[in-house]
Amino acid sequence: MAVIKTNEKDVKVLARLMRAEAEGDGQLGMLMVGNVGVNRVKARCLDFKDINTINRMVFQSPGGFEATQKGYFYQRAREKEIRLARKSISGGEHNHPASYALWFFMPEGSCPEQWYGQWNTGRFKSHCFFTPTNADCPSVFETF
């Protein structure tokens, strides 16, 4: 069962985003990017109040993903990433430190304690993840 409403096109867009943002971090890294994407669609808070589809989440401007500005993102989705995207959409993949994260980025050095006022929940390989508080964004912590 999906935790957000999607169609096949959405699955493929999320799969392309996951690969473009985190292929170098392996399958778990890509699943974490998927966690963040699904969380943004669920959130209805902070910078994501009007983000209610995968497509709007991926192409949000400002605040979207740098990968959408690169040609690699626009390559066809592969089966491996499509399976990972479906796992993320199903809600069955909550991988710390991205479980409830709404943001991530790849710093040149160590992860800052906060990023845009959100707390660092940890690092996985090259990416640092940042999660809002329950008070700022309770919907991200809801289970469906």
FIKOLZA-1660 file (N, C-alpha, C; in steps of 0.1 Angstrom, whole numbers, plus 5000, padded with zeros to 4 digits):
% residues 144
   i   px   py   pz ch aa at
   1 5008 4988 5000  A  M  N
   1 5000 5000 5000  A  M CA
   1 5009 5012 5000  A  M  C
   2 5006 5022 4992  A  A  N
   2 5013 5034 4990  A  A CA
   2 5010 5044 5001  A  A  C
   3 5020 5051 5006  A  V  N
   3 5017 5062 5016  A  V CA
   3 5014 5075 5010  A  V  C
   4 5016 5076 4997  A  I  N
   4 5012 5088 4989  A  I CA
   4 5006 5083 4976  A  I  C
   5 4997 5091 4970  A  K  N
   5 4991 5088 4957  A  K CA
   5 5001 5090 4946  A  K  C
   6 5002 5079 4938  A  T  N
   6 5011 5080 4926  A  T CA
   6 5005 5073 4914  A  T  C
   7 5012 5075 4903  A  N  N
   7 5009 5067 4891  A  N CA
   7 5023 5062 4886  A  N  C
   8 5022 5055 4875  A  E  N
   8 5035 5049 4869  A  E CA
   8 5045 5060 4865  A  E  C
   9 5040 5071 4860  A  K  N
   9 5049 5082 4856  A  K CA
   9 5056 5087 4868  A  K  C
  10 5049 5089 4880  A  D  N
  10 5055 5094 4892  A  D CA
  10 5066 5084 4897  A  D  C
  11 5063 5071 4896  A  V  N
  11 5073 5062 4901  A  V CA
  11 5086 5063 4893  A  V  C
  12 5084 5065 4880  A  K  N
  12 5096 5066 4871  A  K CA
  12 5104 5080 4874  A  K  C
  13 5096 5090 4876  A  V  N
  13 5103 5103 4879  A  V CA
  13 5111 5102 4892  A  V  C
  14 5104 5096 4903  A  L  N
  14 5111 5094 4915  A  L CA
  14 5124 5085 4913  A  L  C
  15 5122 5074 4905  A  A  N
  15 5134 5065 4903  A  A CA
  15 5145 5073 4896  A  A  C
  16 5142 5082 4887  A  R  N
  16 5153 5090 4880  A  R CA
  16 5159 5099 4890  A  R  C
  17 5151 5105 4899  A  L  N
  17 5157 5114 4909  A  L CA
  17 5166 5107 4919  A  L  C
  18 5162 5095 4923  A  M  N
  18 5169 5087 4933  A  M CA
  18 5183 5084 4927  A  M  C
  19 5183 5079 4914  A  R  N
  19 5196 5076 4907  A  R CA
  19 5204 5088 4906  A  R  C
  20 5198 5099 4901  A  A  N
  20 5206 5111 4898  A  A CA
  20 5212 5117 4910  A  A  C
  21 5205 5117 4921  A  E  N
  21 5210 5123 4934  A  E CA
  21 5219 5114 4942  A  E  C
  22 5218 5100 4941  A  A  N
  22 5225 5092 4950  A  A CA
  22 5230 5079 4945  A  A  C
  23 5232 5077 4932  A  E  N
  23 5236 5065 4927  A  E CA
  23 5250 5061 4933  A  E  C
  24 5258 5071 4935  A  G  N
  24 5272 5068 4941  A  G CA
  24 5271 5063 4955  A  G  C
  25 5260 5065 4962  A  D  N
  25 5258 5060 4975  A  D CA
  25 5251 5046 4976  A  D  C
  26 5249 5040 4965  A  G  N
  26 5244 5026 4964  A  G CA
  26 5229 5026 4966  A  G  C
  27 5223 5014 4967  A  Q  N
  27 5209 5012 4968  A  Q CA
  27 5203 5019 4981  A  Q  C
  28 5210 5017 4992  A  L  N
  28 5205 5023 5004  A  L CA
  28 5205 5039 5003  A  L  C
  29 5216 5044 4997  A  G  N
  29 5216 5059 4995  A  G CA
  29 5204 5064 4987  A  G  C
  30 5201 5056 4976  A  M  N
  30 5190 5060 4967  A  M CA
  30 5177 5058 4975  A  M  C
  31 5175 5048 4983  A  L  N
  31 5163 5046 4991  A  L CA
  31 5162 5058 5001  A  L  C
  32 5172 5063 5006  A  M  N
  32 5172 5075 5015  A  M CA
  32 5167 5087 5007  A  M  C
  33 5171 5089 4995  A  V  N
  33 5166 5100 4987  A  V CA
  33 5151 5098 4985  A  V  C
  34 5147 5086 4982  A  G  N
  34 5133 5083 4981  A  G CA
  34 5125 5086 4993  A  G  C
  35 5131 5083 5005  A  N  N
  35 5125 5086 5018  A  N CA
  35 5122 5101 5018  A  N  C
  36 5132 5109 5015  A  V  N
  36 5130 5124 5016  A  V CA
  36 5120 5128 5006  A  V  C
  37 5120 5123 4994  A  G  N
  37 5109 5127 4984  A  G CA
  37 5095 5124 4989  A  G  C
  38 5093 5112 4993  A  V  N
  38 5080 5108 4998  A  V CA
  38 5076 5117 5010  A  V  C
  39 5086 5119 5019  A  N  N
  39 5083 5128 5031  A  N CA
  39 5078 5142 5027  A  N  C
  40 5085 5147 5016  A  R  N
  40 5081 5160 5011  A  R CA
  40 5067 5160 5006  A  R  C
  41 5062 5150 4999  A  V  N
  41 5049 5149 4994  A  V CA
  41 5039 5148 5006  A  V  C
  42 5042 5140 5016  A  K  N
  42 5034 5138 5028  A  K CA
  42 5033 5151 5037  A  K  C
  43 5044 5159 5037  A  A  N
  43 5046 5169 5047  A  A CA
  43 5035 5179 5049  A  A  C
  44 5031 5186 5039  A  R  N
  44 5021 5197 5040  A  R CA
  44 5025 5207 5051  A  R  C
  45 5038 5210 5052  A  C  N
  45 5043 5220 5061  A  C CA
  45 5055 5226 5056  A  C  C
  46 5060 5236 5063  A  L  N
  46 5072 5243 5060  A  L CA
  46 5073 5247 5045  A  L  C
  47 5083 5243 5038  A  D  N
  47 5085 5246 5024  A  D CA
  47 5076 5237 5014  A  D  C
  48 5069 5228 5020  A  F  N
  48 5062 5218 5012  A  F CA
  48 5047 5218 5014  A  F  C
  49 5041 5229 5018  A  K  N
  49 5027 5231 5020  A  K CA
  49 5019 5228 5007  A  K  C
  50 5024 5231 4996  A  D  N
  50 5017 5230 4983  A  D CA
  50 5022 5218 4974  A  D  C
  51 5030 5210 4980  A  I  N
  51 5036 5199 4973  A  I CA
  51 5028 5186 4976  A  I  C
  52 5020 5182 4966  A  N  N
  52 5011 5171 4968  A  N CA
  52 5013 5160 4958  A  N  C
  53 5023 5161 4949  A  T  N
  53 5026 5150 4939  A  T CA
  53 5041 5148 4938  A  T  C
  54 5045 5137 4933  A  I  N
  54 5059 5134 4931  A  I CA
  54 5064 5145 4921  A  I  C
  55 5057 5147 4910  A  N  N
  55 5062 5156 4900  A  N CA
  55 5064 5170 4906  A  N  C
  56 5055 5175 4914  A  R  N
  56 5057 5189 4920  A  R CA
  56 5068 5189 4930  A  R  C
  57 5070 5178 4937  A  M  N
  57 5081 5177 4946  A  M CA
  57 5095 5177 4939  A  M  C
  58 5096 5169 4928  A  V  N
  58 5109 5168 4921  A  V CA
  58 5112 5182 4914  A  V  C
  59 5102 5188 4909  A  F  N
  59 5105 5201 4901  A  F CA
  59 5102 5213 4909  A  F  C
  60 5100 5212 4922  A  Q  N
  60 5097 5224 4930  A  Q CA
  60 5108 5235 4928  A  Q  C
  61 5103 5247 4926  A  S  N
  61 5113 5258 4924  A  S CA
  61 5107 5271 4931  A  S  C
  62 5115 5277 4940  A  P  N
  62 5128 5272 4945  A  P CA
  62 5126 5260 4955  A  P  C
  63 5137 5254 4958  A  G  N
  63 5137 5244 4968  A  G CA
  63 5138 5230 4963  A  G  C
  64 5138 5228 4949  A  G  N
  64 5138 5215 4944  A  G CA
  64 5152 5209 4944  A  G  C
  65 5154 5200 4935  A  F  N
  65 5166 5192 4934  A  F CA
  65 5176 5196 4923  A  F  C
  66 5188 5198 4926  A  E  N
  66 5199 5202 4917  A  E CA
  66 5200 5192 4905  A  E  C
  67 5197 5179 4908  A  A  N
  67 5198 5169 4897  A  A CA
  67 5189 5172 4885  A  A  C
  68 5178 5179 4887  A  T  N
  68 5169 5182 4876  A  T CA
  68 5175 5191 4866  A  T  C
  69 5186 5197 4869  A  Q  N
  69 5193 5207 4860  A  Q CA
  69 5204 5200 4853  A  Q  C
  70 5206 5187 4854  A  K  N
  70 5216 5179 4848  A  K CA
  70 5210 5169 4838  A  K  C
  71 5217 5167 4827  A  G  N
  71 5212 5157 4817  A  G CA
  71 5210 5143 4822  A  G  C
  72 5218 5139 4832  A  Y  N
  72 5217 5125 4837  A  Y CA
  72 5203 5122 4843  A  Y  C
  73 5197 5132 4849  A  F  N
  73 5184 5130 4854  A  F CA
  73 5174 5126 4843  A  F  C
  74 5175 5131 4831  A  Y  N
  74 5166 5129 4821  A  Y CA
  74 5167 5116 4813  A  Y  C
  75 5176 5108 4817  A  Q  N
  75 5177 5094 4811  A  Q CA
  75 5166 5085 4816  A  Q  C
  76 5162 5076 4808  A  R  N
  76 5151 5067 4811  A  R CA
  76 5154 5060 4825  A  R  C
  77 5143 5058 4832  A  A  N
  77 5144 5051 4845  A  A CA
  77 5147 5036 4842  A  A  C
  78 5156 5030 4851  A  R  N
  78 5160 5016 4849  A  R CA
  78 5152 5008 4859  A  R  C
  79 5150 4995 4857  A  E  N
  79 5142 4986 4865  A  E CA
  79 5147 4986 4880  A  E  C
  80 5160 4986 4882  A  K  N
  80 5165 4986 4895  A  K CA
  80 5160 4998 4903  A  K  C
  81 5161 5010 4898  A  E  N
  81 5157 5022 4905  A  E CA
  81 5142 5023 4906  A  E  C
  82 5134 5017 4896  A  I  N
  82 5120 5017 4896  A  I CA
  82 5115 5009 4908  A  I  C
  83 5122 4997 4910  A  R  N
  83 5119 4989 4922  A  R CA
  83 5121 4996 4935  A  R  C
  84 5133 5003 4936  A  L  N
  84 5136 5011 4948  A  L CA
  84 5126 5022 4950  A  L  C
  85 5121 5029 4939  A  A  N
  85 5111 5040 4941  A  A CA
  85 5098 5034 4946  A  A  C
  86 5094 5022 4941  A  R  N
  86 5082 5016 4946  A  R CA
  86 5083 5013 4961  A  R  C
  87 5095 5008 4965  A  K  N
  87 5097 5006 4980  A  K CA
  87 5095 5018 4988  A  K  C
  88 5101 5029 4983  A  S  N
  88 5100 5042 4990  A  S CA
  88 5085 5047 4991  A  S  C
  89 5078 5045 4980  A  I  N
  89 5064 5050 4979  A  I CA
  89 5055 5041 4988  A  I  C
  90 5059 5028 4990  A  S  N
  90 5051 5019 4998  A  S CA
  90 5052 5023 5013  A  S  C
  91 5062 5030 5016  A  G  N
  91 5064 5034 5030  A  G CA
  91 5071 5023 5038  A  G  C
  92 5075 5013 5032  A  G  N
  92 5082 5002 5039  A  G CA
  92 5096 5004 5041  A  G  C
  93 5102 5015 5036  A  E  N
  93 5116 5018 5037  A  E CA
  93 5118 5031 5045  A  E  C
  94 5120 5029 5057  A  H  N
  94 5124 5041 5066  A  H CA
  94 5138 5038 5070  A  H  C
  95 5147 5045 5064  A  N  N
  95 5161 5042 5066  A  N CA
  95 5167 5054 5073  A  N  C
  96 5172 5052 5085  A  H  N
  96 5179 5062 5093  A  H CA
  96 5192 5065 5086  A  H  C
  97 5196 5078 5084  A  P  N
  97 5191 5090 5091  A  P CA
  97 5180 5097 5082  A  P  C
  98 5175 5091 5072  A  A  N
  98 5165 5098 5063  A  A CA
  98 5151 5095 5066  A  A  C
  99 5148 5087 5076  A  S  N
  99 5134 5083 5079  A  S CA
  99 5124 5093 5079  A  S  C
 100 5126 5105 5085  A  Y  N
 100 5117 5116 5085  A  Y CA
 100 5123 5129 5080  A  Y  C
 101 5134 5127 5073  A  A  N
 101 5141 5139 5068  A  A CA
 101 5133 5146 5056  A  A  C
 102 5134 5159 5055  A  L  N
 102 5129 5166 5044  A  L CA
 102 5140 5172 5035  A  L  C
 103 5152 5172 5040  A  W  N
 103 5163 5178 5033  A  W CA
 103 5176 5169 5034  A  W  C
 104 5184 5170 5023  A  F  N
 104 5197 5164 5024  A  F CA
 104 5206 5172 5014  A  F  C
 105 5219 5171 5017  A  F  N
 105 5228 5177 5007  A  F CA
 105 5242 5171 5010  A  F  C
 106 5251 5173 5000  A  M  N
 106 5264 5167 5000  A  M CA
 106 5274 5178 5003  A  M  C
 107 5279 5179 5016  A  P  N
 107 5288 5190 5019  A  P CA
 107 5302 5186 5015  A  P  C
 108 5311 5196 5014  A  E  N
 108 5325 5193 5011  A  E CA
 108 5332 5187 5024  A  E  C
 109 5327 5190 5035  A  G  N
 109 5333 5186 5048  A  G CA
 109 5323 5178 5056  A  G  C
 110 5324 5181 5069  A  S  N
 110 5314 5175 5078  A  S CA
 110 5300 5181 5077  A  S  C
 111 5291 5174 5083  A  C  N
 111 5277 5179 5083  A  C CA
 111 5275 5190 5093  A  C  C
 112 5269 5200 5089  A  P  N
 112 5266 5211 5100  A  P CA
 112 5255 5206 5109  A  P  C
 113 5254 5211 5121  A  E  N
 113 5244 5207 5131  A  E CA
 113 5230 5210 5126  A  E  C
 114 5229 5222 5119  A  Q  N
 114 5216 5226 5114  A  Q CA
 114 5218 5230 5099  A  Q  C
 115 5207 5230 5092  A  W  N
 115 5207 5235 5078  A  W CA
 115 5194 5241 5076  A  W  C
 116 5193 5254 5073  A  Y  N
 116 5181 5261 5071  A  Y CA
 116 5172 5259 5083  A  Y  C
 117 5177 5258 5095  A  G  N
 117 5170 5257 5107  A  G CA
 117 5165 5243 5111  A  G  C
 118 5169 5233 5103  A  Q  N
 118 5165 5220 5106  A  Q CA
 118 5177 5212 5111  A  Q  C
 119 5174 5202 5120  A  W  N
 119 5184 5195 5127  A  W CA
 119 5190 5183 5119  A  W  C
 120 5203 5182 5120  A  N  N
 120 5210 5171 5113  A  N CA
 120 5206 5158 5120  A  N  C
 121 5202 5148 5113  A  T  N
 121 5198 5135 5119  A  T CA
 121 5209 5125 5115  A  T  C
 122 5219 5129 5108  A  G  N
 122 5230 5120 5105  A  G CA
 122 5235 5120 5090  A  G  C
 123 5245 5112 5088  A  R  N
 123 5251 5112 5075  A  R CA
 123 5251 5097 5070  A  R  C
 124 5249 5096 5057  A  F  N
 124 5251 5083 5050  A  F CA
 124 5260 5086 5038  A  F  C
 125 5271 5080 5039  A  K  N
 125 5282 5082 5028  A  K CA
 125 5283 5097 5025  A  K  C
 126 5279 5101 5014  A  S  N
 126 5282 5115 5010  A  S CA
 126 5272 5125 5014  A  S  C
 127 5260 5121 5019  A  H  N
 127 5249 5130 5021  A  H CA
 127 5246 5132 5036  A  H  C
 128 5243 5144 5040  A  C  N
 128 5238 5147 5053  A  C CA
 128 5223 5149 5053  A  C  C
 129 5216 5144 5063  A  F  N
 129 5201 5145 5063  A  F CA
 129 5196 5154 5074  A  F  C
 130 5185 5161 5072  A  F  N
 130 5180 5170 5081  A  F CA
 130 5165 5168 5083  A  F  C
 131 5160 5168 5095  A  T  N
 131 5146 5165 5098  A  T CA
 131 5140 5176 5106  A  T  C
 132 5128 5179 5103  A  P  N
 132 5121 5190 5111  A  P CA
 132 5117 5184 5125  A  P  C
 133 5113 5193 5134  A  T  N
 133 5108 5188 5147  A  T CA
 133 5093 5184 5145  A  T  C
 134 5088 5176 5154  A  N  N
 134 5074 5172 5153  A  N CA
 134 5065 5184 5154  A  N  C
 135 5069 5194 5162  A  A  N
 135 5061 5206 5164  A  A CA
 135 5060 5214 5150  A  A  C
 136 5071 5214 5143  A  D  N
 136 5071 5221 5130  A  D CA
 136 5064 5214 5119  A  D  C
 137 5064 5201 5119  A  C  N
 137 5059 5193 5108  A  C CA
 137 5054 5179 5113  A  C  C
 138 5043 5179 5120  A  P  N
 138 5038 5166 5125  A  P CA
 138 5034 5156 5115  A  P  C
 139 5029 5160 5103  A  S  N
 139 5025 5151 5093  A  S CA
 139 5036 5142 5087  A  S  C
 140 5048 5146 5088  A  V  N
 140 5059 5138 5083  A  V CA
 140 5061 5126 5092  A  V  C
 141 5057 5127 5105  A  F  N
 141 5059 5116 5114  A  F CA
 141 5047 5107 5115  A  F  C
 142 5036 5110 5107  A  E  N
 142 5024 5101 5108  A  E CA
 142 5027 5089 5100  A  E  C
 143 5021 5078 5104  A  T  N
 143 5022 5065 5097  A  T CA
 143 5008 5063 5090  A  T  C
 144 5008 5056 5079  A  F  N
 144 4996 5054 5072  A  F CA
 144 4993 5039 5070  A  F  C
% end
